[in-house]
Amino acid sequence: MASFNKYETFVEHLAEKVHNLGSDTLKIMLSNAAPNAATHTVRADSTELGAGNGYTSGGNAAAVSTSAQTSGVYKLVLSDPTAWTASGGTIGPFRYAILYNDTPSSPADPLIGWWDYGSSITLQVGETFTVDLNGTNGVLTIT
């Protein structure tokens, strides 16, 4: 199972009111270029897969299931599935699923984090790839 990694600027963006994780539009895009936690800040810093064969530029929306805190611990849970199915050709290769916020305009499309699947994946026609958004533990917690 891929683990979630956060971009360093995500913490700053939270403190500066860039994100409203409970109501903003969050998306997941696919990439085969390694994310840089220290220097990547917005979607344009990442190299996304080209659109086609079942993959749409900008990726797929990740609906917020719950966004709440209990006893001082905030947890963001996104709904499964965010899935892509190859049709008319292959999708990939890709290794990373990148979570970003599509709502803010300044900065536009700030990055939140990514999942590293360990090696490149290419979907053949008819194959589906689903990002597991962990409905129990959530995507991220803030303490």
C-alpha positions, 0 to 999 in steps of 0.5 A: 500500500502506498503511503501519503507524503505531504508537501512542505508548503502545505503547512504554510498554506494552512497557516495562511488560510489558503485551504478550506479542506472541508469545502474546497474542491480537491483533486488527484492527478497522476505523474511519473515525475518524482514530487519534490516536497521542499520545492514544489508548491503548486500543480504547475510545478508537477509533471502530469500525465498527458490527457487521453485514453481515460485520463483527463487533464487535472485528474479526478475530483476527490470528494470530502467525506468528513472534515472534522476534529475530535479532541484537538486532532483534525482528520480529513477523509476523502471518498473512494474511489478516485479511479481511472480505466484505460480505454482506446490505449494505455494510461501511463506510465505513472508512479505518483498520485498527487493531491492538490486543491483546485479552488484557490486562485492565489496561489493557483492549485496548491499542492497538498501531498502525494502517494508513491506506488514504488514503481511505474504503472502502466494501465492496459486497455480495460484495466482500472487504477484506484487510489485508496483514500482510506475511509477509516484513517483518512488521508491526513491528520493534523495534531 
